Amino acid sequence: MGGKDAATLALNREPFSPAGCVVSAHGDIDLYSAPVLQETLAAVIDEGATKVVVDLTDVGFMDSTGLGVLVGVHKRLDQLDGSLVIVSPDETVTRVFELVGLARRFEIRGARPPA
């Protein structure tokens, strides 16, 4: 799907409850790697998670494709009465959410919430 560029993103899944899961991203989220993020988050929700935390602590770059994935996940979780929390201590990544007006739509934290 993305050749060598898709390999710039690694994802870890960490369940914290029967309905909760943290997905930690490591690398860059862009046109090539966003489908991997989308597939992982869809699988987490399909497996029953309605409380999803996406940890972007180790993400150095995210483009609009990544934002689109998160918007879609947010909408899907809203339909399930679930929640999406974005963890991003990096001001550069957080600023992307602010610039496109999504900072008010998402719950964005500088650190992971307690389980």
N, C-alpha and C positions, 0 to 999 in steps of 0.2 A: 504494500500500500504506500509506503513512504520511503523505501530505500534506506540509505544510511542515515538520513535525517530523523527518521522515526526512532532510531536507536538512541537519540539524544534524550529520550524521556524514559525514566524507569518509574514504575508505580508499585507501592506496597499497600496491601490491604490489612487492616487490623480491626477485627470486630471488637466492640467494647460492650455490647449487650445483644440480646437476640434481634433487636430492631435497629441496632446502631453499628456504624462502621466508619473508621477513619481511612481515607485513601490519601497516602502521602506521595507527592510527585517530586521527582528528582531530575532536574534538567530543564529543558526549554519546552514550552507548549506553543506550537505554531501549526501552520497548515498541514504539515506532515505528521506531527505527533498527536494532534488533537483527536483524531479518530481512535487512537489507543486509549486516551483518557475517556472518551465517550463510551467505548465498548466496556471498559472496566466499571464505570459508574452505572451503566445500564445493567450490567451483571449483578452488581451489589444490590441494586433496587429490586431486580427480578428475584433475587434470593431472599427478599423480605426486609431489607433495611429501609427504614423510613426516616431515620435520623442519620444524616450523612455529614461527615466533616471532611472537607478537602483541604489538606495541609499543603500550602504552597511555600513553606519555609525554604525549601531547597530549589525553588524555581527562580532562575535569573531573568527569564524573558517570557512574556505571554502576549500573543497577538489577539486580534479580534476573533479568530477561529476558536481559540480557547475560551474566550468570553461567551461565545455562542453556545458552546457545549455546556457551560455552567448555567446559562439562562435556561436552556432546555431541561437540564436536570432540576433546576429550581421549580419550573412549571410542573414537571412530572411529580415532584415531591409535594407540591401544593395540592395537587389533585388527590394525593394519598393522605392528606392532613399530616404530612411529614415536615421535616426541616432540613435546611442546608446551611452549614456554617463554613465560612472560608477563613482559613488561618494564613495570615501573611504579615510577618514582622517587617518585610522589605517594603520601604516606602515607595520604591519604583513600581512594584507590582500593584500595591494598593492604589497608587496614583492613577493607574490605568482604569480601575473601577470608578474612580472619582471623575475622570475626564469624560467618560461615556455615560455618566449619570446612573451607574449601577451601585454606587456605594450606599445609597439609601434603600435599595431593593434587597441587598444581601446583608446578612449578619457577618461582618468582617471583624476578626479578632487578631490581636498581635501574638497570641499564644493559644495553644490548644485548650479547649474548655475541659474541666474535670469530667471524668466518665460518669 
